[in-house]
Amino acid sequence: MKHTQGKWEARQKVDKKGRKELCWEVTCKTNIPTMRGVIATVGCKPNARLIASAPELLEACKEALKYIQGHNDLEEYHTPKIECLLEQAIAKAESKEDWQSREADQAALDDFNESDTRGDVDL
């Protein structure tokens, strides 16, 4: 599945008379310059901003995962946990049906959490 291409923006919804409403829209420019496509309508600005940042967050996750998988010397930085979290986030964002049923990955993540005694890295 591909998401709507283009820059996503969060903006407060405005009614036909130009009055601001209590909800926010996440929109994306379309091929028609005067038209915007509505991706989502939500009740608060922080949620709208999070949704609007989704394409950039997905791209960042993919790049981080490629980097981690290409550098075996990063083990000391808890990369198994980070790698698992990135894979799950990417699978969920791309609507891969198995994102919830990745039992082996989840078991590895649970094992890692149990054995993690360092308190200096928060994820």
Secondary structure, 3 states (H helix, E strand, C coil): CCCCCCCEEEEEEECCCCCEEEEEEEEEECCCCCCEEEEEEECCHHHHHHHHCHHHHHHHHHHHHHHHHCCHHHHHHCHHHHHHHHHHHHHHHCCCHHHCCCHHHHHHHHHHHHHCCCCCCCC
